[in-house]
Amino acid sequence: MNIKELCLIGEAKTTHDYQTNHSMEQYISYFKFLKDKENPMLIFSCDWPILKSFKGLIYSLLRNNKYELTSKDIIFLKKTNL
């Protein structure tokens, strides 16, 4: 059986911290770390009201910095308060 190694990073963000300078630095660090991995996976969880904006921010950072990650390497989960 051939099992591929998966390199996984997960990060949760709130409405108040997903656009901070610190968070931007984190995202760039994750992209740089995962860019050379064979099977990268980046999972973000965020408050549901910011999901669309958060996705746009992440994909914009990827495009502008020419990282090798694509939308198939990133999963977004929305947090809900039940």
mmCIF file of the N, C-alpha and C atoms, coordinates in Angstrom:
data_MODEL
# 
_entry.id   MODEL 
# 
loop_
_atom_site.group_PDB 
_atom_site.id 
_atom_site.type_symbol 
_atom_site.label_atom_id 
_atom_site.label_alt_id 
_atom_site.label_comp_id 
_atom_site.label_asym_id 
_atom_site.label_entity_id 
_atom_site.label_seq_id 
_atom_site.pdbx_PDB_ins_code 
_atom_site.Cartn_x 
_atom_site.Cartn_y 
_atom_site.Cartn_z 
_atom_site.occupancy 
_atom_site.B_iso_or_equiv 
_atom_site.pdbx_formal_charge 
_atom_site.auth_seq_id 
_atom_site.auth_comp_id 
_atom_site.auth_asym_id 
_atom_site.auth_atom_id 
_atom_site.pdbx_PDB_model_num 
ATOM 1   N N  . MET A 1 1  ? 0.838   -1.178 0.000  1.00 0.00 ? 1  MET A N  1 
ATOM 2   C CA . MET A 1 1  ? 0.000   0.000  0.000  1.00 0.00 ? 1  MET A CA 1 
ATOM 3   C C  . MET A 1 1  ? 0.883   1.242  0.000  1.00 0.00 ? 1  MET A C  1 
ATOM 4   N N  . ASN A 1 2  ? 0.563   2.194  -0.856 1.00 0.00 ? 2  ASN A N  1 
ATOM 5   C CA . ASN A 1 2  ? 1.331   3.427  -0.960 1.00 0.00 ? 2  ASN A CA 1 
ATOM 6   C C  . ASN A 1 2  ? 0.560   4.548  -0.263 1.00 0.00 ? 2  ASN A C  1 
ATOM 7   N N  . ILE A 1 3  ? 1.062   4.978  0.889  1.00 0.00 ? 3  ILE A N  1 
ATOM 8   C CA . ILE A 1 3  ? 0.414   6.044  1.649  1.00 0.00 ? 3  ILE A CA 1 
ATOM 9   C C  . ILE A 1 3  ? 1.249   7.305  1.501  1.00 0.00 ? 3  ILE A C  1 
ATOM 10  N N  . LYS A 1 4  ? 0.610   8.375  1.035  1.00 0.00 ? 4  LYS A N  1 
ATOM 11  C CA . LYS A 1 4  ? 1.311   9.643  0.871  1.00 0.00 ? 4  LYS A CA 1 
ATOM 12  C C  . LYS A 1 4  ? 1.311   10.425 2.180  1.00 0.00 ? 4  LYS A C  1 
ATOM 13  N N  . GLU A 1 5  ? 2.419   11.060 2.442  1.00 0.00 ? 5  GLU A N  1 
ATOM 14  C CA . GLU A 1 5  ? 2.536   11.898 3.625  1.00 0.00 ? 5  GLU A CA 1 
ATOM 15  C C  . GLU A 1 5  ? 1.785   13.201 3.386  1.00 0.00 ? 5  GLU A C  1 
ATOM 16  N N  . LEU A 1 6  ? 1.034   13.627 4.369  1.00 0.00 ? 6  LEU A N  1 
ATOM 17  C CA . LEU A 1 6  ? 0.271   14.871 4.299  1.00 0.00 ? 6  LEU A CA 1 
ATOM 18  C C  . LEU A 1 6  ? 0.866   15.863 5.283  1.00 0.00 ? 6  LEU A C  1 
ATOM 19  N N  . CYS A 1 7  ? 1.088   17.083 4.841  1.00 0.00 ? 7  CYS A N  1 
ATOM 20  C CA . CYS A 1 7  ? 1.572   18.151 5.726  1.00 0.00 ? 7  CYS A CA 1 
ATOM 21  C C  . CYS A 1 7  ? 0.404   19.089 5.957  1.00 0.00 ? 7  CYS A C  1 
ATOM 22  N N  . LEU A 1 8  ? -0.056  19.155 7.193  1.00 0.00 ? 8  LEU A N  1 
ATOM 23  C CA . LEU A 1 8  ? -1.290  19.851 7.536  1.00 0.00 ? 8  LEU A CA 1 
ATOM 24  C C  . LEU A 1 8  ? -1.035  20.953 8.553  1.00 0.00 ? 8  LEU A C  1 
ATOM 25  N N  . ILE A 1 9  ? -1.612  22.131 8.289  1.00 0.00 ? 9  ILE A N  1 
ATOM 26  C CA . ILE A 1 9  ? -1.604  23.243 9.248  1.00 0.00 ? 9  ILE A CA 1 
ATOM 27  C C  . ILE A 1 9  ? -3.043  23.701 9.415  1.00 0.00 ? 9  ILE A C  1 
ATOM 28  N N  . GLY A 1 10 ? -3.462  23.916 10.652 1.00 0.00 ? 10 GLY A N  1 
ATOM 29  C CA . GLY A 1 10 ? -4.791  24.430 10.938 1.00 0.00 ? 10 GLY A CA 1 
ATOM 30  C C  . GLY A 1 10 ? -4.697  25.729 11.715 1.00 0.00 ? 10 GLY A C  1 
ATOM 31  N N  . GLU A 1 11 ? -5.592  26.660 11.418 1.00 0.00 ? 11 GLU A N  1 
ATOM 32  C CA . GLU A 1 11 ? -5.576  27.963 12.086 1.00 0.00 ? 11 GLU A CA 1 
ATOM 33  C C  . GLU A 1 11 ? -7.011  28.469 12.223 1.00 0.00 ? 11 GLU A C  1 
ATOM 34  N N  . ALA A 1 12 ? -7.357  28.969 13.396 1.00 0.00 ? 12 ALA A N  1 
ATOM 35  C CA . ALA A 1 12 ? -8.668  29.561 13.631 1.00 0.00 ? 12 ALA A CA 1 
ATOM 36  C C  . ALA A 1 12 ? -8.520  31.074 13.792 1.00 0.00 ? 12 ALA A C  1 
ATOM 37  N N  . LYS A 1 13 ? -9.429  31.803 13.174 1.00 0.00 ? 13 LYS A N  1 
ATOM 38  C CA . LYS A 1 13 ? -9.406  33.269 13.258 1.00 0.00 ? 13 LYS A CA 1 
ATOM 39  C C  . LYS A 1 13 ? -10.790 33.791 13.617 1.00 0.00 ? 13 LYS A C  1 
ATOM 40  N N  . THR A 1 14 ? -10.786 34.925 14.319 1.00 0.00 ? 14 THR A N  1 
ATOM 41  C CA . THR A 1 14 ? -12.037 35.575 14.676 1.00 0.00 ? 14 THR A CA 1 
ATOM 42  C C  . THR A 1 14 ? -12.215 36.826 13.820 1.00 0.00 ? 14 THR A C  1 
ATOM 43  N N  . THR A 1 15 ? -13.381 37.401 13.919 1.00 0.00 ? 15 THR A N  1 
ATOM 44  C CA . THR A 1 15 ? -13.685 38.630 13.199 1.00 0.00 ? 15 THR A CA 1 
ATOM 45  C C  . THR A 1 15 ? -12.679 39.734 13.541 1.00 0.00 ? 15 THR A C  1 
ATOM 46  N N  . HIS A 1 16 ? -12.188 39.726 14.766 1.00 0.00 ? 16 HIS A N  1 
ATOM 47  C CA . HIS A 1 16 ? -11.320 40.798 15.232 1.00 0.00 ? 16 HIS A CA 1 
ATOM 48  C C  . HIS A 1 16 ? -9.848  40.617 14.895 1.00 0.00 ? 16 HIS A C  1 
ATOM 49  N N  . ASP A 1 17 ? -9.433  39.403 14.526 1.00 0.00 ? 17 ASP A N  1 
ATOM 50  C CA . ASP A 1 17 ? -7.991  39.235 14.329 1.00 0.00 ? 17 ASP A CA 1 
ATOM 51  C C  . ASP A 1 17 ? -7.575  38.691 12.961 1.00 0.00 ? 17 ASP A C  1 
ATOM 52  N N  . TYR A 1 18 ? -8.485  38.468 12.051 1.00 0.00 ? 18 TYR A N  1 
ATOM 53  C CA . TYR A 1 18 ? -8.076  37.848 10.786 1.00 0.00 ? 18 TYR A CA 1 
ATOM 54  C C  . TYR A 1 18 ? -7.346  38.805 9.849  1.00 0.00 ? 18 TYR A C  1 
ATOM 55  N N  . GLN A 1 19 ? -7.431  40.120 10.083 1.00 0.00 ? 19 GLN A N  1 
ATOM 56  C CA . GLN A 1 19 ? -6.771  41.095 9.216  1.00 0.00 ? 19 GLN A CA 1 
ATOM 57  C C  . GLN A 1 19 ? -5.623  41.839 9.892  1.00 0.00 ? 19 GLN A C  1 
ATOM 58  N N  . THR A 1 20 ? -5.199  41.406 11.045 1.00 0.00 ? 20 THR A N  1 
ATOM 59  C CA . THR A 1 20 ? -4.116  42.108 11.742 1.00 0.00 ? 20 THR A CA 1 
ATOM 60  C C  . THR A 1 20 ? -2.775  41.837 11.062 1.00 0.00 ? 20 THR A C  1 
ATOM 61  N N  . ASN A 1 21 ? -1.801  42.686 11.348 1.00 0.00 ? 21 ASN A N  1 
ATOM 62  C CA . ASN A 1 21 ? -0.451  42.478 10.800 1.00 0.00 ? 21 ASN A CA 1 
ATOM 63  C C  . ASN A 1 21 ? 0.111   41.126 11.236 1.00 0.00 ? 21 ASN A C  1 
ATOM 64  N N  . HIS A 1 22 ? -0.129  40.789 12.491 1.00 0.00 ? 22 HIS A N  1 
ATOM 65  C CA . HIS A 1 22 ? 0.355   39.504 13.006 1.00 0.00 ? 22 HIS A CA 1 
ATOM 66  C C  . HIS A 1 22 ? -0.247  38.339 12.219 1.00 0.00 ? 22 HIS A C  1 
ATOM 67  N N  . SER A 1 23 ? -1.541  38.406 11.947 1.00 0.00 ? 23 SER A N  1 
ATOM 68  C CA . SER A 1 23 ? -2.190  37.340 11.181 1.00 0.00 ? 23 SER A CA 1 
ATOM 69  C C  . SER A 1 23 ? -1.638  37.259 9.763  1.00 0.00 ? 23 SER A C  1 
ATOM 70  N N  . MET A 1 24 ? -1.402  38.408 9.134  1.00 0.00 ? 24 MET A N  1 
ATOM 71  C CA . MET A 1 24 ? -0.830  38.414 7.782  1.00 0.00 ? 24 MET A CA 1 
ATOM 72  C C  . MET A 1 24 ? 0.529   37.729 7.772  1.00 0.00 ? 24 MET A C  1 
ATOM 73  N N  . GLU A 1 25 ? 1.334   38.014 8.787  1.00 0.00 ? 25 GLU A N  1 
ATOM 74  C CA . GLU A 1 25 ? 2.646   37.367 8.897  1.00 0.00 ? 25 GLU A CA 1 
ATOM 75  C C  . GLU A 1 25 ? 2.491   35.861 9.067  1.00 0.00 ? 25 GLU A C  1 
ATOM 76  N N  . GLN A 1 26 ? 1.500   35.449 9.839  1.00 0.00 ? 26 GLN A N  1 
ATOM 77  C CA . GLN A 1 26 ? 1.242   34.016 10.013 1.00 0.00 ? 26 GLN A CA 1 
ATOM 78  C C  . GLN A 1 26 ? 0.891   33.362 8.680  1.00 0.00 ? 26 GLN A C  1 
ATOM 79  N N  . TYR A 1 27 ? -0.028  33.970 7.933  1.00 0.00 ? 27 TYR A N  1 
ATOM 80  C CA . TYR A 1 27 ? -0.447  33.384 6.658  1.00 0.00 ? 27 TYR A CA 1 
ATOM 81  C C  . TYR A 1 27 ? 0.748   33.208 5.725  1.00 0.00 ? 27 TYR A C  1 
ATOM 82  N N  . ILE A 1 28 ? 1.570   34.254 5.621  1.00 0.00 ? 28 ILE A N  1 
ATOM 83  C CA . ILE A 1 28 ? 2.749   34.185 4.745  1.00 0.00 ? 28 ILE A CA 1 
ATOM 84  C C  . ILE A 1 28 ? 3.692   33.087 5.209  1.00 0.00 ? 28 ILE A C  1 
ATOM 85  N N  . SER A 1 29 ? 3.875   32.946 6.513  1.00 0.00 ? 29 SER A N  1 
ATOM 86  C CA . SER A 1 29 ? 4.733   31.881 7.051  1.00 0.00 ? 29 SER A CA 1 
ATOM 87  C C  . SER A 1 29 ? 4.190   30.501 6.683  1.00 0.00 ? 29 SER A C  1 
ATOM 88  N N  . TYR A 1 30 ? 2.893   30.330 6.785  1.00 0.00 ? 30 TYR A N  1 
ATOM 89  C CA . TYR A 1 30 ? 2.280   29.047 6.424  1.00 0.00 ? 30 TYR A CA 1 
ATOM 90  C C  . TYR A 1 30 ? 2.498   28.748 4.941  1.00 0.00 ? 30 TYR A C  1 
ATOM 91  N N  . PHE A 1 31 ? 2.273   29.759 4.083  1.00 0.00 ? 31 PHE A N  1 
ATOM 92  C CA . PHE A 1 31 ? 2.452   29.566 2.642  1.00 0.00 ? 31 PHE A CA 1 
ATOM 93  C C  . PHE A 1 31 ? 3.892   29.167 2.320  1.00 0.00 ? 31 PHE A C  1 
ATOM 94  N N  . LYS A 1 32 ? 4.836   29.873 2.929  1.00 0.00 ? 32 LYS A N  1 
ATOM 95  C CA . LYS A 1 32 ? 6.252   29.581 2.680  1.00 0.00 ? 32 LYS A CA 1 
ATOM 96  C C  . LYS A 1 32 ? 6.612   28.172 3.142  1.00 0.00 ? 32 LYS A C  1 
ATOM 97  N N  . PHE A 1 33 ? 6.131   27.781 4.305  1.00 0.00 ? 33 PHE A N  1 
ATOM 98  C CA . PHE A 1 33 ? 6.433   26.449 4.833  1.00 0.00 ? 33 PHE A CA 1 
ATOM 99  C C  . PHE A 1 33 ? 5.841   25.356 3.951  1.00 0.00 ? 33 PHE A C  1 
ATOM 100 N N  . LEU A 1 34 ? 4.616   25.544 3.494  1.00 0.00 ? 34 LEU A N  1 
ATOM 101 C CA . LEU A 1 34 ? 3.923   24.501 2.746  1.00 0.00 ? 34 LEU A CA 1 
ATOM 102 C C  . LEU A 1 34 ? 4.273   24.449 1.266  1.00 0.00 ? 34 LEU A C  1 
ATOM 103 N N  . LYS A 1 35 ? 4.890   25.500 0.726  1.00 0.00 ? 35 LYS A N  1 
ATOM 104 C CA . LYS A 1 35 ? 5.092   25.570 -0.721 1.00 0.00 ? 35 LYS A CA 1 
ATOM 105 C C  . LYS A 1 35 ? 5.932   24.431 -1.289 1.00 0.00 ? 35 LYS A C  1 
ATOM 106 N N  . ASP A 1 36 ? 6.841   23.892 -0.519 1.00 0.00 ? 36 ASP A N  1 
ATOM 107 C CA . ASP A 1 36 ? 7.697   22.813 -1.015 1.00 0.00 ? 36 ASP A CA 1 
ATOM 108 C C  . ASP A 1 36 ? 7.244   21.427 -0.561 1.00 0.00 ? 36 ASP A C  1 
ATOM 109 N N  . LYS A 1 37 ? 6.137   21.356 0.114  1.00 0.00 ? 37 LYS A N  1 
ATOM 110 C CA . LYS A 1 37 ? 5.639   20.062 0.591  1.00 0.00 ? 37 LYS A CA 1 
ATOM 111 C C  . LYS A 1 37 ? 4.893   19.352 -0.528 1.00 0.00 ? 37 LYS A C  1 
ATOM 112 N N  . GLU A 1 38 ? 5.010   18.048 -0.546 1.00 0.00 ? 38 GLU A N  1 
ATOM 113 C CA . GLU A 1 38 ? 4.390   17.261 -1.608 1.00 0.00 ? 38 GLU A CA 1 
ATOM 114 C C  . GLU A 1 38 ? 2.866   17.267 -1.527 1.00 0.00 ? 38 GLU A C  1 
ATOM 115 N N  . ASN A 1 39 ? 2.321   17.153 -0.338 1.00 0.00 ? 39 ASN A N  1 
ATOM 116 C CA . ASN A 1 39 ? 0.863   17.129 -0.143 1.00 0.00 ? 39 ASN A CA 1 
ATOM 117 C C  . ASN A 1 39 ? 0.471   18.123 0.946  1.00 0.00 ? 39 ASN A C  1 
ATOM 118 N N  . PRO A 1 40 ? 0.491   19.428 0.613  1.00 0.00 ? 40 PRO A N  1 
ATOM 119 C CA . PRO A 1 40 ? 0.158   20.435 1.625  1.00 0.00 ? 40 PRO A CA 1 
ATOM 120 C C  . PRO A 1 40 ? -1.349  20.551 1.829  1.00 0.00 ? 40 PRO A C  1 
ATOM 121 N N  . MET A 1 41 ? -1.736  20.897 3.041  1.00 0.00 ? 41 MET A N  1 
ATOM 122 C CA . MET A 1 41 ? -3.137  21.163 3.342  1.00 0.00 ? 41 MET A CA 1 
ATOM 123 C C  . MET A 1 41 ? -3.189  22.235 4.421  1.00 0.00 ? 41 MET A C  1 
ATOM 124 N N  . LEU A 1 42 ? -3.887  23.312 4.132  1.00 0.00 ? 42 LEU A N  1 
ATOM 125 C CA . LEU A 1 42 ? -4.032  24.415 5.067  1.00 0.00 ? 42 LEU A CA 1 
ATOM 126 C C  . LEU A 1 42 ? -5.516  24.550 5.375  1.00 0.00 ? 42 LEU A C  1 
ATOM 127 N N  . ILE A 1 43 ? -5.865  24.444 6.648  1.00 0.00 ? 43 ILE A N  1 
ATOM 128 C CA . ILE A 1 43 ? -7.265  24.505 7.059  1.00 0.00 ? 43 ILE A CA 1 
ATOM 129 C C  . ILE A 1 43 ? -7.470  25.740 7.930  1.00 0.00 ? 43 ILE A C  1 
ATOM 130 N N  . PHE A 1 44 ? -8.389  26.592 7.503  1.00 0.00 ? 44 PHE A N  1 
ATOM 131 C CA . PHE A 1 44 ? -8.738  27.781 8.267  1.00 0.00 ? 44 PHE A CA 1 
ATOM 132 C C  . PHE A 1 44 ? -10.150 27.632 8.805  1.00 0.00 ? 44 PHE A C  1 
ATOM 133 N N  . SER A 1 45 ? -10.345 28.082 10.022 1.00 0.00 ? 45 SER A N  1 
ATOM 134 C CA . SER A 1 45 ? -11.679 28.171 10.615 1.00 0.00 ? 45 SER A CA 1 
ATOM 135 C C  . SER A 1 45 ? -11.894 29.632 10.985 1.00 0.00 ? 45 SER A C  1 
ATOM 136 N N  . CYS A 1 46 ? -13.088 30.149 10.668 1.00 0.00 ? 46 CYS A N  1 
ATOM 137 C CA . CYS A 1 46 ? -13.360 31.546 10.979 1.00 0.00 ? 46 CYS A CA 1 
ATOM 138 C C  . CYS A 1 46 ? -14.835 31.730 11.308 1.00 0.00 ? 46 CYS A C  1 
ATOM 139 N N  . ASP A 1 47 ? -15.146 32.878 11.886 1.00 0.00 ? 47 ASP A N  1 
ATOM 140 C CA . ASP A 1 47 ? -16.536 33.232 12.162 1.00 0.00 ? 47 ASP A CA 1 
ATOM 141 C C  . ASP A 1 47 ? -17.281 33.324 10.839 1.00 0.00 ? 47 ASP A C  1 
ATOM 142 N N  . TRP A 1 48 ? -18.493 32.792 10.774 1.00 0.00 ? 48 TRP A N  1 
ATOM 143 C CA . TRP A 1 48 ? -19.195 32.717 9.492  1.00 0.00 ? 48 TRP A CA 1 
ATOM 144 C C  . TRP A 1 48 ? -19.442 34.068 8.825  1.00 0.00 ? 48 TRP A C  1 
ATOM 145 N N  . PRO A 1 49 ? -19.641 35.180 9.574  1.00 0.00 ? 49 PRO A N  1 
ATOM 146 C CA . PRO A 1 49 ? -19.873 36.450 8.871  1.00 0.00 ? 49 PRO A CA 1 
ATOM 147 C C  . PRO A 1 49 ? -18.681 36.934 8.034  1.00 0.00 ? 49 PRO A C  1 
ATOM 148 N N  . ILE A 1 50 ? -17.471 36.470 8.350  1.00 0.00 ? 50 ILE A N  1 
ATOM 149 C CA . ILE A 1 50 ? -16.290 36.937 7.618  1.00 0.00 ? 50 ILE A CA 1 
ATOM 150 C C  . ILE A 1 50 ? -15.788 35.924 6.603  1.00 0.00 ? 50 ILE A C  1 
ATOM 151 N N  . LEU A 1 51 ? -16.467 34.815 6.438  1.00 0.00 ? 51 LEU A N  1 
ATOM 152 C CA . LEU A 1 51 ? -15.961 33.729 5.584  1.00 0.00 ? 51 LEU A CA 1 
ATOM 153 C C  . LEU A 1 51 ? -15.615 34.210 4.176  1.00 0.00 ? 51 LEU A C  1 
ATOM 154 N N  . LYS A 1 52 ? -16.511 34.905 3.516  1.00 0.00 ? 52 LYS A N  1 
ATOM 155 C CA . LYS A 1 52 ? -16.267 35.364 2.143  1.00 0.00 ? 52 LYS A CA 1 
ATOM 156 C C  . LYS A 1 52 ? -15.085 36.331 2.090  1.00 0.00 ? 52 LYS A C  1 
ATOM 157 N N  . SER A 1 53 ? -15.043 37.277 3.011  1.00 0.00 ? 53 SER A N  1 
ATOM 158 C CA . SER A 1 53 ? -13.950 38.250 3.065  1.00 0.00 ? 53 SER A CA 1 
ATOM 159 C C  . SER A 1 53 ? -12.615 37.562 3.370  1.00 0.00 ? 53 SER A C  1 
ATOM 160 N N  . PHE A 1 54 ? -12.646 36.610 4.278  1.00 0.00 ? 54 PHE A N  1 
ATOM 161 C CA . PHE A 1 54 ? -11.437 35.883 4.668  1.00 0.00 ? 54 PHE A CA 1 
ATOM 162 C C  . PHE A 1 54 ? -10.887 35.075 3.485  1.00 0.00 ? 54 PHE A C  1 
ATOM 163 N N  . LYS A 1 55 ? -11.773 34.387 2.769  1.00 0.00 ? 55 LYS A N  1 
ATOM 164 C CA . LYS A 1 55 ? -11.339 33.650 1.574  1.00 0.00 ? 55 LYS A CA 1 
ATOM 165 C C  . LYS A 1 55 ? -10.686 34.595 0.567  1.00 0.00 ? 55 LYS A C  1 
ATOM 166 N N  . GLY A 1 56 ? -11.326 35.729 0.332  1.00 0.00 ? 56 GLY A N  1 
ATOM 167 C CA . GLY A 1 56 ? -10.779 36.706 -0.616 1.00 0.00 ? 56 GLY A CA 1 
ATOM 168 C C  . GLY A 1 56 ? -9.403  37.185 -0.198 1.00 0.00 ? 56 GLY A C  1 
ATOM 169 N N  . LEU A 1 57 ? -9.233  37.435 1.079  1.00 0.00 ? 57 LEU A N  1 
ATOM 170 C CA . LEU A 1 57 ? -7.942  37.874 1.607  1.00 0.00 ? 57 LEU A CA 1 
ATOM 171 C C  . LEU A 1 57 ? -6.864  36.819 1.368  1.00 0.00 ? 57 LEU A C  1 
ATOM 172 N N  . ILE A 1 58 ? -7.155  35.577 1.705  1.00 0.00 ? 58 ILE A N  1 
ATOM 173 C CA . ILE A 1 58 ? -6.174  34.496 1.553  1.00 0.00 ? 58 ILE A CA 1 
ATOM 174 C C  . ILE A 1 58 ? -5.811  34.282 0.090  1.00 0.00 ? 58 ILE A C  1 
ATOM 175 N N  . TYR A 1 59 ? -6.807  34.216 -0.786 1.00 0.00 ? 59 TYR A N  1 
ATOM 176 C CA . TYR A 1 59 ? -6.532  33.993 -2.212 1.00 0.00 ? 59 TYR A CA 1 
ATOM 177 C C  . TYR A 1 59 ? -5.788  35.174 -2.828 1.00 0.00 ? 59 TYR A C  1 
ATOM 178 N N  . SER A 1 60 ? -6.064  36.385 -2.360 1.00 0.00 ? 60 SER A N  1 
ATOM 179 C CA . SER A 1 60 ? -5.335  37.559 -2.828 1.00 0.00 ? 60 SER A CA 1 
ATOM 180 C C  . SER A 1 60 ? -3.865  37.488 -2.416 1.00 0.00 ? 60 SER A C  1 
ATOM 181 N N  . LEU A 1 61 ? -3.614  37.109 -1.168 1.00 0.00 ? 61 LEU A N  1 
ATOM 182 C CA . LEU A 1 61 ? -2.232  36.945 -0.705 1.00 0.00 ? 61 LEU A CA 1 
ATOM 183 C C  . LEU A 1 61 ? -1.493  35.893 -1.532 1.00 0.00 ? 61 LEU A C  1 
ATOM 184 N N  . LEU A 1 62 ? -2.161  34.808 -1.825 1.00 0.00 ? 62 LEU A N  1 
ATOM 185 C CA . LEU A 1 62 ? -1.541  33.748 -2.629 1.00 0.00 ? 62 LEU A CA 1 
ATOM 186 C C  . LEU A 1 62 ? -1.186  34.259 -4.021 1.00 0.00 ? 62 LEU A C  1 
ATOM 187 N N  . ARG A 1 63 ? -2.129  34.925 -4.666 1.00 0.00 ? 63 ARG A N  1 
ATOM 188 C CA . ARG A 1 63 ? -1.893  35.439 -6.024 1.00 0.00 ? 63 ARG A CA 1 
ATOM 189 C C  . ARG A 1 63 ? -0.783  36.477 -6.043 1.00 0.00 ? 63 ARG A C  1 
ATOM 190 N N  . ASN A 1 64 ? -0.840  37.415 -5.131 1.00 0.00 ? 64 ASN A N  1 
ATOM 191 C CA . ASN A 1 64 ? 0.120   38.518 -5.123 1.00 0.00 ? 64 ASN A CA 1 
ATOM 192 C C  . ASN A 1 64 ? 1.531   38.087 -4.770 1.00 0.00 ? 64 ASN A C  1 
ATOM 193 N N  . ASN A 1 65 ? 1.655   36.994 -4.056 1.00 0.00 ? 65 ASN A N  1 
ATOM 194 C CA . ASN A 1 65 ? 2.979   36.534 -3.637 1.00 0.00 ? 65 ASN A CA 1 
ATOM 195 C C  . ASN A 1 65 ? 3.443   35.307 -4.403 1.00 0.00 ? 65 ASN A C  1 
ATOM 196 N N  . LYS A 1 66 ? 2.627   34.849 -5.336 1.00 0.00 ? 66 LYS A N  1 
ATOM 197 C CA . LYS A 1 66 ? 2.985   33.740 -6.234 1.00 0.00 ? 66 LYS A CA 1 
ATOM 198 C C  . LYS A 1 66 ? 3.420   32.484 -5.491 1.00 0.00 ? 66 LYS A C  1 
ATOM 199 N N  . TYR A 1 67 ? 2.660   32.112 -4.482 1.00 0.00 ? 67 TYR A N  1 
ATOM 200 C CA . TYR A 1 67 ? 2.931   30.854 -3.793 1.00 0.00 ? 67 TYR A CA 1 
ATOM 201 C C  . TYR A 1 67 ? 2.309   29.710 -4.574 1.00 0.00 ? 67 TYR A C  1 
ATOM 202 N N  . GLU A 1 68 ? 2.834   28.538 -4.392 1.00 0.00 ? 68 GLU A N  1 
ATOM 203 C CA . GLU A 1 68 ? 2.415   27.379 -5.165 1.00 0.00 ? 68 GLU A CA 1 
ATOM 204 C C  . GLU A 1 68 ? 1.115   26.749 -4.680 1.00 0.00 ? 68 GLU A C  1 
ATOM 205 N N  . LEU A 1 69 ? 0.612   27.177 -3.546 1.00 0.00 ? 69 LEU A N  1 
ATOM 206 C CA . LEU A 1 69 ? -0.633  26.609 -3.044 1.00 0.00 ? 69 LEU A CA 1 
ATOM 207 C C  . LEU A 1 69 ? -1.799  27.036 -3.925 1.00 0.00 ? 69 LEU A C  1 
ATOM 208 N N  . THR A 1 70 ? -2.789  26.168 -4.044 1.00 0.00 ? 70 THR A N  1 
ATOM 209 C CA . THR A 1 70 ? -3.978  26.479 -4.824 1.00 0.00 ? 70 THR A CA 1 
ATOM 210 C C  . THR A 1 70 ? -5.211  26.278 -3.937 1.00 0.00 ? 70 THR A C  1 
ATOM 211 N N  . SER A 1 71 ? -6.368  26.565 -4.490 1.00 0.00 ? 71 SER A N  1 
ATOM 212 C CA . SER A 1 71 ? -7.600  26.417 -3.711 1.00 0.00 ? 71 SER A CA 1 
ATOM 213 C C  . SER A 1 71 ? -7.839  24.972 -3.288 1.00 0.00 ? 71 SER A C  1 
ATOM 214 N N  . LYS A 1 72 ? -7.282  24.000 -4.018 1.00 0.00 ? 72 LYS A N  1 
ATOM 215 C CA . LYS A 1 72 ? -7.458  22.600 -3.614 1.00 0.00 ? 72 LYS A CA 1 
ATOM 216 C C  . LYS A 1 72 ? -6.609  22.243 -2.389 1.00 0.00 ? 72 LYS A C  1 
ATOM 217 N N  . ASP A 1 73 ? -5.650  23.094 -2.048 1.00 0.00 ? 73 ASP A N  1 
ATOM 218 C CA . ASP A 1 73 ? -4.789  22.872 -0.888 1.00 0.00 ? 73 ASP A CA 1 
ATOM 219 C C  . ASP A 1 73 ? -5.304  23.563 0.366  1.00 0.00 ? 73 ASP A C  1 
ATOM 220 N N  . ILE A 1 74 ? -6.399  24.314 0.248  1.00 0.00 ? 74 ILE A N  1 
ATOM 221 C CA . ILE A 1 74 ? -6.905  25.113 1.357  1.00 0.00 ? 74 ILE A CA 1 
ATOM 222 C C  . ILE A 1 74 ? -8.370  24.783 1.616  1.00 0.00 ? 74 ILE A C  1 
ATOM 223 N N  . ILE A 1 75 ? -8.693  24.583 2.878  1.00 0.00 ? 75 ILE A N  1 
ATOM 224 C CA . ILE A 1 75 ? -10.069 24.318 3.290  1.00 0.00 ? 75 ILE A CA 1 
ATOM 225 C C  . ILE A 1 75 ? -10.482 25.411 4.268  1.00 0.00 ? 75 ILE A C  1 
ATOM 226 N N  . PHE A 1 76 ? -11.680 25.935 4.082  1.00 0.00 ? 76 PHE A N  1 
ATOM 227 C CA . PHE A 1 76 ? -12.234 26.927 5.001  1.00 0.00 ? 76 PHE A CA 1 
ATOM 228 C C  . PHE A 1 76 ? -13.417 26.310 5.726  1.00 0.00 ? 76 PHE A C  1 
ATOM 229 N N  . LEU A 1 77 ? -13.395 26.408 7.041  1.00 0.00 ? 77 LEU A N  1 
ATOM 230 C CA . LEU A 1 77 ? -14.508 25.943 7.873  1.00 0.00 ? 77 LEU A CA 1 
ATOM 231 C C  . LEU A 1 77 ? -15.122 27.159 8.538  1.00 0.00 ? 77 LEU A C  1 
ATOM 232 N N  . LYS A 1 78 ? -16.421 27.205 8.608  1.00 0.00 ? 78 LYS A N  1 
ATOM 233 C CA . LYS A 1 78 ? -17.051 28.331 9.294  1.00 0.00 ? 78 LYS A CA 1 
ATOM 234 C C  . LYS A 1 78 ? -17.478 27.907 10.684 1.00 0.00 ? 78 LYS A C  1 
ATOM 235 N N  . LYS A 1 79 ? -17.105 28.746 11.663 1.00 0.00 ? 79 LYS A N  1 
ATOM 236 C CA . LYS A 1 79 ? -17.512 28.510 13.044 1.00 0.00 ? 79 LYS A CA 1 
ATOM 237 C C  . LYS A 1 79 ? -18.913 29.057 13.233 1.00 0.00 ? 79 LYS A C  1 
ATOM 238 N N  . THR A 1 80 ? -19.712 28.319 13.956 1.00 0.00 ? 80 THR A N  1 
ATOM 239 C CA . THR A 1 80 ? -21.022 28.823 14.328 1.00 0.00 ? 80 THR A CA 1 
ATOM 240 C C  . THR A 1 80 ? -21.173 28.666 15.825 1.00 0.00 ? 80 THR A C  1 
ATOM 241 N N  . ASN A 1 81 ? -21.870 29.570 16.419 1.00 0.00 ? 81 ASN A N  1 
ATOM 242 C CA . ASN A 1 81 ? -22.136 29.482 17.854 1.00 0.00 ? 81 ASN A CA 1 
ATOM 243 C C  . ASN A 1 81 ? -23.487 28.831 18.048 1.00 0.00 ? 81 ASN A C  1 
ATOM 244 N N  . LEU A 1 82 ? -23.471 27.575 18.444 1.00 0.00 ? 82 LEU A N  1 
ATOM 245 C CA . LEU A 1 82 ? -24.723 26.842 18.638 1.00 0.00 ? 82 LEU A CA 1 
ATOM 246 C C  . LEU A 1 82 ? -25.116 26.815 20.098 1.00 0.00 ? 82 LEU A C  1 
# 
